[in-house]
Amino acid sequence: MAMLYARLGSSWRVAPTGRGLAGLAPRLLSGRSAPPCSRTRARAETHQASEIARLTDDIVAAEGRLAAVFDRRPMPRASEVAAMRQEVSEMKAQLALVMGAAGPGAALDGPAPSDVELADRARQAFLEVERLLGQRSGGANSRDDEAAIAVLEAENERLRTEATALLMRQQQLEDLVAANIGAGAGSGGSSRTLPAPR
């Protein structure tokens, strides 16, 4: 049986190949215990879950430190902010890599994925990372987003009311011009007629 060595976090894991994922399924219906490879897989999945949780906590903490840097006076140096943002980006990339390895498309054997599939997996992993981080941050970002949305909605409503008033005023002016032109044509030519548009 061929073996696949995969790096997961800071340790190497061994996974059997050759029979696909079906060979790794535990035998629960027959009453026999799961084969050793299934127990190893379960340990690897537990390790992945703890690695995901650790990375998520680290990312939330790093983003908190980054946000706190902007609260102090004087403002931080650009190089300091860039280094902190780079650290957060690297942790997000590592989390996406771990989550991609734990995803359903992580078959141990089969054809190598195409560039499009890899890009799609990476995009899905980053979306999942952002979703997890939104849940882990206690909703602070979502509250800020909700406040910004409320401000934008109020501004939108104000602009809509203003635009409606302008349109109503324009309609009144057009009605007045039409009435004035109609009255001037019926009276045989008034001295108050508007010049023809050029």
N, C-alpha and C positions, 0 to 999 in steps of 0.2 A: 504494500500500500504506500503510495507516495505521500509525502508530508509537505505541507505549506507552512513556512515560517512567516509570521506577520508581526510587525512591530505595532504594539498598542500602548501608547503612552510611553512609559519608561522601561517597559519589559517586553520580552519576545514571547509570543504564544505559538503553540504548535497545533495545527488543525489537520486532520486526515483529509485526503482528497481521493478521488477515484470513484466514490459512490454518490457524490453530491450531498445535498443537505438531507435527502431521504435516509441516508445511512446514519445520520446523526440523531434521528428522532428517537426519543425514549420509548420503550415498550411498556406502556401502561396497561393496555388491555390484556396482555397475556399473564400478568401477575409477576413477571420477572422484573428485576430491577433494571434501571437504565444502564446501558453499556458505559464503560469508563470514558469513552470519547464524549458521550452526552454530558456526563458530570463535568468534564473539563470545559466543555462549551458553556455550561451553565455558570461555572466560575468565571470564565472569560466575559460573559455577558454581565455578571455582577460587577466585575472589575470595570467594564465599560461604563456601566451606570454610575458607579462611584466616581470614575474619571470625569464623566459628563457633569455630574453635580459639583465636583471640585472646580472644574474649569469655569462653570457658570458662576459660582460664587466668587472666584478670582476676578472674572470679568466685571461683575457688578461692583466689586470693591475698587477695581482700577478705574472704572468709570466714575465712581463716587469721588475718588481722589482727584481725578481730572476736573470734575465739576467744582470741587472745593478750591482748586487752584485759582479759578476765576473770581472767587469771592474775596480774596485778599487784596490788599493794596500794598505796594504798587503791583501793577499787572505783571504776570509771569513773562519770562522770556520766551520767544518763539521756539527756540531750540528745546527748551524744557517741555513745552506743550507738544511739540512734534515727537519727542521721545516717548511721552506718555501715550499719545495717540498710536504710535507705532507698536507699543507694548500691547495695547488693547486689540489692535488689528491682528497681531500675531497670535494672541490668545484666542480670538474668534476663529482664525484660520485653523488653529490646532483643534478647537472644539468641533468645527465643521468636519475636519478630517476624522476625528473619533466618531462623530455621529454618522458620517458617511460609511465608515467601516461597520457600524452597528445597524445600518439601514437594511431594508428588505432586499435591496439590489446587490448586497454584498455576498454573492454566491462564491463558494470556494473553488468551483471549477466552471468551465464554460469559456466561451470566446471572450477575448478582451473587449471592454466597452469602447465605443467610438468616442471621438472628441465631443460630439453633440451630447451623448449620454453622460459623459463626465461633466460637461458644463451644466447640464440640467441637474445632475446630482449635487454639484457644488452650489448651484442657486437654491435648490430645495433645502440643503443643509444650512445655508446662511439664513434663509427665511425662518427655519426652525430655531436657529440660534437667536435671532431677533425676537421670536415669539417667546422663547424661554426666558430671555433676559427681561422682556417686558413683564412677565409674570413674577420673576424673582426680585425685580427692583421695587416691589411693593406698590407699583402703580404710580410712582412719582412722575415718571415720564408721561404716563397716560393722563394724569391730572393736569400737567402742564399743557399737553396737547388739547385737552378738553377746554382749558381756559383760553387757549389761542383760538380754538374753533368758535367758542362763544363770542370772543371779540370780533372775529371775522364775520360771523353771522349778524351781529349787531351793525357792523359797518355795511354789510351787504343790504340789510333792511333799510338803513338810512339812505343809501345810494338809490335803492329801488323807489323809495318814497319821493326823493328829490327828482328822479327821472320821470316818475308819473306826474308830478306837479309841472315839470317842464313840458311834457307832452300835452297836458291839458291846456296850459297857457298857449302853446303853439296852435292847438286846435281852435281856441277862442279867437286868436289873431287871424287865422285863416277864415273863420266864419265871419269875422268883422270885415275883412277885406272883401270877401265874396258878397256880403250884404251891401257894402259901400259901392262896389262895382255894379251890382244889380240895380241899386237905387239910382245911380248916375246914368245908366243906360235908359231907364224908364222915364226920367224927367227931361229928356232932351238934351242932356249934356250939362253937367254941373261943373262948377269951377273947382270942386274939391276932388276931382278924379285923379287917380294915381297914374303916373306915367307908365307906359307899356314897358315890360321887362325887355332888356336887350339880350 
